[in-house]
Amino acid sequence: MFLEELHFVEQHGFLQQDISTVINNLAVTYYQWGNIALAIDKYEKSVSMKKRQFNVDHMELSITLGNLAWSYLESGQLDQARCLSEEVLTIRKRKLPPSHPLLAEAMGRLS
């Protein structure tokens, strides 16, 4: 179903942001179904698109990076997970107040 939606979105000229959102949602679904390898593939594609769409410290990018980091952690790719978690923390420190729960989440992933 999501693949059909993605194909429709790509064919009908939707904005790049819409496509990256569909791909991100597809990654979430694969993750929830336990297919971490496919989730990682889709998160990586979504991150690549979002890096072209947004500036490097956009919160939407940090959320997708966090999801990718979590998927790397689940798959045992600890170095990649840590690297991305540090990137997420850097973005959130710039964008969020010190007491924000998303900042606390990013800090917790590195402890």
Backbone as JSON Lines, residues from 0, in Angstrom:
{"i":0,"aa":"M","n":[0.82,-1.19,0.0],"ca":[0.0,0.0,0.0],"c":[0.87,1.26,0.0]}
{"i":1,"aa":"F","n":[1.86,1.34,0.9],"ca":[2.72,2.52,0.93],"c":[3.52,2.66,-0.35]}
{"i":2,"aa":"L","n":[3.95,1.53,-0.91],"ca":[4.71,1.61,-2.15],"c":[3.86,2.16,-3.28]}
{"i":3,"aa":"E","n":[2.58,1.79,-3.32],"ca":[1.67,2.35,-4.32],"c":[1.49,3.84,-4.09]}
{"i":4,"aa":"E","n":[1.37,4.25,-2.83],"ca":[1.23,5.66,-2.5],"c":[2.47,6.43,-2.93]}
{"i":5,"aa":"L","n":[3.63,5.88,-2.66],"ca":[4.88,6.53,-3.05],"c":[4.97,6.68,-4.57]}
{"i":6,"aa":"H","n":[4.63,5.63,-5.28],"ca":[4.65,5.68,-6.74],"c":[3.69,6.76,-7.24]}
{"i":7,"aa":"F","n":[2.5,6.86,-6.66],"ca":[1.52,7.88,-7.05],"c":[2.08,9.27,-6.79]}
{"i":8,"aa":"V","n":[2.66,9.47,-5.61],"ca":[3.2,10.78,-5.24],"c":[4.32,11.19,-6.2]}
{"i":9,"aa":"E","n":[5.22,10.26,-6.52],"ca":[6.31,10.58,-7.42],"c":[5.82,10.9,-8.83]}
{"i":10,"aa":"Q","n":[4.81,10.17,-9.29],"ca":[4.31,10.38,-10.66],"c":[3.52,11.66,-10.82]}
{"i":11,"aa":"H","n":[2.89,12.13,-9.77],"ca":[2.0,13.27,-9.89],"c":[2.62,14.59,-9.43]}
{"i":12,"aa":"G","n":[3.92,14.61,-9.32],"ca":[4.62,15.86,-9.1],"c":[4.43,16.5,-7.74]}
{"i":13,"aa":"F","n":[4.23,15.71,-6.72],"ca":[4.13,16.28,-5.39],"c":[5.47,16.85,-4.97]}
{"i":14,"aa":"L","n":[5.43,17.69,-3.98],"ca":[6.65,18.3,-3.47],"c":[7.6,17.25,-2.91]}
{"i":15,"aa":"Q","n":[8.87,17.54,-2.99],"ca":[9.89,16.65,-2.44],"c":[9.63,16.38,-0.97]}
{"i":16,"aa":"Q","n":[9.13,17.39,-0.25],"ca":[8.83,17.22,1.17],"c":[7.76,16.16,1.38]}
{"i":17,"aa":"D","n":[6.75,16.14,0.52],"ca":[5.7,15.13,0.62],"c":[6.27,13.74,0.4]}
{"i":18,"aa":"I","n":[7.16,13.62,-0.57],"ca":[7.76,12.31,-0.87],"c":[8.6,11.84,0.3]}
{"i":19,"aa":"S","n":[9.4,12.73,0.88],"ca":[10.24,12.3,2.01],"c":[9.38,11.91,3.2]}
{"i":20,"aa":"T","n":[8.22,12.53,3.37],"ca":[7.32,12.17,4.45],"c":[6.73,10.78,4.22]}
{"i":21,"aa":"V","n":[6.34,10.49,2.98],"ca":[5.82,9.17,2.65],"c":[6.88,8.11,2.89]}
{"i":22,"aa":"I","n":[8.11,8.38,2.47],"ca":[9.2,7.42,2.66],"c":[9.47,7.21,4.14]}
{"i":23,"aa":"N","n":[9.45,8.3,4.92],"ca":[9.64,8.18,6.36],"c":[8.54,7.32,6.98]}
{"i":24,"aa":"N","n":[7.31,7.54,6.58],"ca":[6.19,6.75,7.11],"c":[6.32,5.28,6.74]}
{"i":25,"aa":"L","n":[6.82,5.03,5.56],"ca":[7.07,3.66,5.13],"c":[8.14,3.03,6.02]}
{"i":26,"aa":"A","n":[9.18,3.78,6.35],"ca":[10.23,3.29,7.24],"c":[9.67,2.95,8.62]}
{"i":27,"aa":"V","n":[8.81,3.82,9.13],"ca":[8.18,3.56,10.44],"c":[7.4,2.25,10.39]}
{"i":28,"aa":"T","n":[6.67,2.04,9.31],"ca":[5.88,0.81,9.17],"c":[6.78,-0.42,9.12]}
{"i":29,"aa":"Y","n":[7.85,-0.36,8.32],"ca":[8.77,-1.49,8.26],"c":[9.38,-1.77,9.64]}
{"i":30,"aa":"Y","n":[9.72,-0.71,10.35],"ca":[10.3,-0.88,11.69],"c":[9.29,-1.59,12.61]}
{"i":31,"aa":"Q","n":[8.05,-1.13,12.57],"ca":[7.01,-1.72,13.43],"c":[6.74,-3.17,13.05]}
{"i":32,"aa":"W","n":[6.91,-3.52,11.81],"ca":[6.72,-4.9,11.37],"c":[7.94,-5.76,11.67]}
{"i":33,"aa":"G","n":[9.01,-5.13,12.17],"ca":[10.2,-5.88,12.52],"c":[11.21,-6.04,11.39]}
{"i":34,"aa":"N","n":[10.97,-5.38,10.27],"ca":[11.91,-5.45,9.15],"c":[12.86,-4.25,9.24]}
{"i":35,"aa":"I","n":[13.84,-4.38,10.13],"ca":[14.75,-3.28,10.43],"c":[15.6,-2.9,9.22]}
{"i":36,"aa":"A","n":[16.03,-3.89,8.45],"ca":[16.86,-3.6,7.28],"c":[16.13,-2.7,6.28]}
{"i":37,"aa":"L","n":[14.87,-3.0,6.0],"ca":[14.11,-2.14,5.08],"c":[13.81,-0.79,5.71]}
{"i":38,"aa":"A","n":[13.58,-0.76,7.02],"ca":[13.36,0.51,7.7],"c":[14.59,1.4,7.56]}
{"i":39,"aa":"I","n":[15.76,0.83,7.78],"ca":[17.0,1.6,7.64],"c":[17.14,2.14,6.23]}
{"i":40,"aa":"D","n":[16.88,1.31,5.24],"ca":[16.97,1.75,3.85],"c":[16.07,2.96,3.59]}
{"i":41,"aa":"K","n":[14.84,2.9,4.06],"ca":[13.89,4.0,3.82],"c":[14.24,5.23,4.65]}
{"i":42,"aa":"Y","n":[14.66,5.02,5.91],"ca":[15.08,6.18,6.71],"c":[16.27,6.88,6.06]}
{"i":43,"aa":"E","n":[17.23,6.12,5.55],"ca":[18.39,6.73,4.9],"c":[17.97,7.55,3.69]}
{"i":44,"aa":"K","n":[17.03,7.03,2.92],"ca":[16.54,7.78,1.76],"c":[15.82,9.06,2.2]}
{"i":45,"aa":"S","n":[15.0,8.94,3.24],"ca":[14.29,10.1,3.75],"c":[15.25,11.15,4.29]}
{"i":46,"aa":"V","n":[16.27,10.72,5.03],"ca":[17.27,11.65,5.56],"c":[17.98,12.37,4.41]}
{"i":47,"aa":"S","n":[18.36,11.63,3.4],"ca":[19.04,12.23,2.25],"c":[18.17,13.31,1.61]}
{"i":48,"aa":"M","n":[16.9,13.02,1.44],"ca":[15.99,14.0,0.84],"c":[15.82,15.21,1.76]}
{"i":49,"aa":"K","n":[15.66,14.96,3.05],"ca":[15.45,16.06,3.99],"c":[16.68,16.95,4.11]}
{"i":50,"aa":"K","n":[17.86,16.38,3.97],"ca":[19.07,17.19,4.01],"c":[19.13,18.13,2.81]}
{"i":51,"aa":"R","n":[18.55,17.72,1.69],"ca":[18.49,18.61,0.52],"c":[17.37,19.65,0.67]}
{"i":52,"aa":"Q","n":[16.31,19.31,1.4],"ca":[15.16,20.2,1.54],"c":[15.35,21.27,2.6]}
{"i":53,"aa":"F","n":[15.9,20.86,3.72],"ca":[15.95,21.73,4.89],"c":[17.39,22.11,5.2]}
{"i":54,"aa":"N","n":[17.53,23.07,6.13],"ca":[18.88,23.33,6.61],"c":[19.28,22.2,7.55]}
{"i":55,"aa":"V","n":[20.55,22.12,7.88],"ca":[21.07,20.96,8.61],"c":[20.61,20.88,10.06]}
{"i":56,"aa":"D","n":[19.97,21.92,10.57],"ca":[19.5,21.85,11.95],"c":[17.98,21.96,12.06]}
{"i":57,"aa":"H","n":[17.29,21.45,11.07],"ca":[15.82,21.44,11.06],"c":[15.31,20.33,11.96]}
{"i":58,"aa":"M","n":[14.28,20.62,12.75],"ca":[13.76,19.63,13.69],"c":[13.19,18.39,13.0]}
{"i":59,"aa":"E","n":[12.57,18.56,11.85],"ca":[12.03,17.4,11.13],"c":[13.17,16.44,10.74]}
{"i":60,"aa":"L","n":[14.29,17.02,10.34],"ca":[15.45,16.2,10.04],"c":[15.94,15.48,11.29]}
{"i":61,"aa":"S","n":[15.94,16.16,12.42],"ca":[16.44,15.53,13.66],"c":[15.57,14.35,14.08]}
{"i":62,"aa":"I","n":[14.28,14.45,13.82],"ca":[13.38,13.34,14.19],"c":[13.67,12.11,13.32]}
{"i":63,"aa":"T","n":[13.82,12.33,12.03],"ca":[14.13,11.2,11.14],"c":[15.51,10.63,11.43]}
{"i":64,"aa":"L","n":[16.48,11.5,11.72],"ca":[17.8,11.02,12.1],"c":[17.73,10.18,13.39]}
{"i":65,"aa":"G","n":[16.9,10.62,14.32],"ca":[16.72,9.86,15.56],"c":[16.12,8.49,15.31]}
{"i":66,"aa":"N","n":[15.16,8.43,14.41],"ca":[14.55,7.14,14.06],"c":[15.58,6.23,13.38]}
{"i":67,"aa":"L","n":[16.4,6.81,12.52],"ca":[17.44,6.03,11.86],"c":[18.45,5.54,12.89]}
{"i":68,"aa":"A","n":[18.83,6.39,13.82],"ca":[19.78,6.0,14.87],"c":[19.22,4.84,15.68]}
{"i":69,"aa":"W","n":[17.95,4.92,16.03],"ca":[17.32,3.85,16.8],"c":[17.32,2.54,16.0]}
{"i":70,"aa":"S","n":[17.07,2.63,14.72],"ca":[17.07,1.44,13.86],"c":[18.47,0.84,13.77]}
{"i":71,"aa":"Y","n":[19.49,1.71,13.66],"ca":[20.87,1.22,13.66],"c":[21.17,0.5,14.98]}
{"i":72,"aa":"L","n":[20.73,1.07,16.07],"ca":[20.95,0.45,17.38],"c":[20.3,-0.92,17.43]}
{"i":73,"aa":"E","n":[19.07,-1.01,16.97],"ca":[18.34,-2.28,16.97],"c":[19.02,-3.34,16.1]}
{"i":74,"aa":"S","n":[19.71,-2.88,15.05],"ca":[20.37,-3.83,14.15],"c":[21.81,-4.13,14.58]}
{"i":75,"aa":"G","n":[22.24,-3.55,15.68],"ca":[23.58,-3.81,16.18],"c":[24.67,-2.94,15.58]}
{"i":76,"aa":"Q","n":[24.29,-1.94,14.81],"ca":[25.27,-1.02,14.19],"c":[25.51,0.15,15.15]}
{"i":77,"aa":"L","n":[26.24,-0.14,16.22],"ca":[26.37,0.79,17.33],"c":[27.12,2.08,16.98]}
{"i":78,"aa":"D","n":[28.16,1.97,16.16],"ca":[28.91,3.18,15.79],"c":[28.05,4.16,15.0]}
{"i":79,"aa":"Q","n":[27.29,3.63,14.04],"ca":[26.41,4.5,13.25],"c":[25.32,5.11,14.14]}
{"i":80,"aa":"A","n":[24.79,4.3,15.06],"ca":[23.74,4.8,15.95],"c":[24.27,5.93,16.82]}
{"i":81,"aa":"R","n":[25.46,5.76,17.35],"ca":[26.04,6.79,18.21],"c":[26.32,8.07,17.43]}
{"i":82,"aa":"C","n":[26.88,7.93,16.25],"ca":[27.19,9.1,15.42],"c":[25.93,9.91,15.11]}
{"i":83,"aa":"L","n":[24.88,9.22,14.71],"ca":[23.63,9.92,14.41],"c":[22.99,10.5,15.65]}
{"i":84,"aa":"S","n":[23.08,9.77,16.77],"ca":[22.52,10.29,18.02],"c":[23.22,11.57,18.45]}
{"i":85,"aa":"E","n":[24.52,11.65,18.22],"ca":[25.25,12.88,18.52],"c":[24.8,14.03,17.61]}
{"i":86,"aa":"E","n":[24.54,13.71,16.35],"ca":[24.04,14.73,15.41],"c":[22.66,15.22,15.84]}
{"i":87,"aa":"V","n":[21.81,14.31,16.26],"ca":[20.48,14.67,16.74],"c":[20.6,15.58,17.96]}
{"i":88,"aa":"L","n":[21.45,15.22,18.89],"ca":[21.63,16.03,20.1],"c":[22.12,17.43,19.75]}
{"i":89,"aa":"T","n":[23.04,17.53,18.81],"ca":[23.55,18.84,18.39],"c":[22.43,19.71,17.83]}
{"i":90,"aa":"I","n":[21.61,19.14,16.97],"ca":[20.49,19.89,16.38],"c":[19.53,20.34,17.47]}
{"i":91,"aa":"R","n":[19.17,19.42,18.34],"ca":[18.17,19.74,19.37],"c":[18.69,20.74,20.39]}
{"i":92,"aa":"K","n":[19.98,20.72,20.69],"ca":[20.54,21.72,21.61],"c":[20.42,23.12,21.03]}
{"i":93,"aa":"R","n":[20.56,23.22,19.7],"ca":[20.45,24.52,19.04],"c":[19.0,25.0,18.95]}
{"i":94,"aa":"K","n":[18.07,24.07,18.84],"ca":[16.69,24.43,18.53],"c":[15.73,24.44,19.72]}
{"i":95,"aa":"L","n":[16.06,23.72,20.77],"ca":[15.09,23.51,21.85],"c":[15.57,24.09,23.17]}
{"i":96,"aa":"P","n":[14.62,24.46,24.03],"ca":[15.02,24.92,25.37],"c":[15.55,23.74,26.19]}
{"i":97,"aa":"P","n":[16.38,24.02,27.18],"ca":[17.03,22.95,27.95],"c":[16.07,21.95,28.61]}
{"i":98,"aa":"S","n":[14.86,22.35,28.89],"ca":[13.92,21.46,29.58],"c":[13.02,20.67,28.63]}
{"i":99,"aa":"H","n":[13.22,20.77,27.33],"ca":[12.34,20.13,26.36],"c":[12.53,18.61,26.38]}
{"i":100,"aa":"P","n":[11.42,17.84,26.34],"ca":[11.53,16.38,26.4],"c":[12.28,15.75,25.22]}
{"i":101,"aa":"L","n":[12.22,16.34,24.04],"ca":[12.98,15.78,22.91],"c":[14.48,15.95,23.1]}
{"i":102,"aa":"L","n":[14.87,17.0,23.79],"ca":[16.29,17.18,24.11],"c":[16.72,16.14,25.14]}
{"i":103,"aa":"A","n":[15.89,15.92,26.13],"ca":[16.19,14.91,27.14],"c":[16.27,13.5,26.51]}
{"i":104,"aa":"E","n":[15.38,13.22,25.56],"ca":[15.42,11.94,24.86],"c":[16.74,11.75,24.13]}
{"i":105,"aa":"A","n":[17.18,12.81,23.43],"ca":[18.44,12.71,22.67],"c":[19.61,12.52,23.62]}
{"i":106,"aa":"M","n":[19.6,13.18,24.75],"ca":[20.68,13.02,25.73],"c":[20.66,11.61,26.32]}
{"i":107,"aa":"G","n":[19.47,11.08,26.55],"ca":[19.35,9.74,27.11],"c":[19.86,8.65,26.18]}
{"i":108,"aa":"R","n":[19.75,8.87,24.9],"ca":[20.24,7.87,23.94],"c":[21.75,7.75,23.95]}
{"i":109,"aa":"L","n":[22.41,8.8,24.42],"ca":[23.88,8.78,24.43],"c":[24.45,8.35,25.78]}
{"i":110,"aa":"S","n":[23.6,8.09,26.74],"ca":[24.14,7.7,28.05],"c":[24.23,6.2,28.22]}
